[in-house]
Amino acid sequence: MSAHAADAAPAPGSQGSQGSAPAPRRRDLSQLGVCALLLGLGAVVLADAATLSQGLVDEGVIGPRPVPYVVAAGLVLTAVALAVDVLRGGRGQAEEGEDVDASAGTDWVRLGGLGLGFVANVLLLERLGWVVCAAVFFGVTAKVLGGRSVLRGIAVGAVLSLTTFYFFWVVLGIQLPPGLLDGIL
C-alpha cells in the first residue's frame, strides 16, 4: 500500500476497510505554517523584550516590563499546542459563516476607509493625543462598519480612551501622549 493510500480518507458516509472503524483523517500540514509564524512572532517579541533597558520604563509594583514576556510566552505556547494538534491529525472547523455571504466580493470602499482611518490615527497620535485620536478612530470605525451614529461612536470611544489613558498612566506607569488635552488630563 502506498503512502498516499494510507493517508487518504474515504468519502464522507463511506466506511473504512474494517466496516465500522473510521479511517484516519488526512493531515493538513499547511497549518504548520501558522505555527511557525506564531513561534517566530513569539521569538521576535521575546528578543525585543530582552532589550528593554531598566531606565526605559518606570517600574512600580509590577510595571510594564513583564507584559511582553507574557505575550511572547502566550504566542509560543499557542504555536506548540497548535503544532501538536495538527501533527495528531486535528483540523480546524470549516467556517459556517453565520451571516456572511461567501459569494459577495470584497468591499474595497469600506476596507479603504478603515485603512485610511488607521493611517490617520498613527500620523496624528502625537499631535492630537491618545484620547482624541482613539475616540475619533473608534467612532469612525464603528460608522464604517455599520454603526448608526458617528457621534455615539465617538462618545463611547471617548469613555474607552479616557479609561485606557488613566489605566496606562496610573496602573502601568506609562504616559500616553496627551496632545491637545495636555494640562487638562
Secondary structure, 3 states (H helix, E strand, C coil): CCHHHHHCCCCCCCCCCCCCCCCCCCCCCCHHHHHHHHHHHHHHHHHHHHCCCCCCCCCCCCCCCHHHHHHHHHHHHHHHHHHHHHHCCCCCCCCCCCCCCCCCCCCHHHHHHHHHHHHHHHHHHHHHCHHHHHHHHHHHHHHHCCCCCHHHHHHHHHHHHHHHHHHHHHHHCCCCCCHHHCCCC
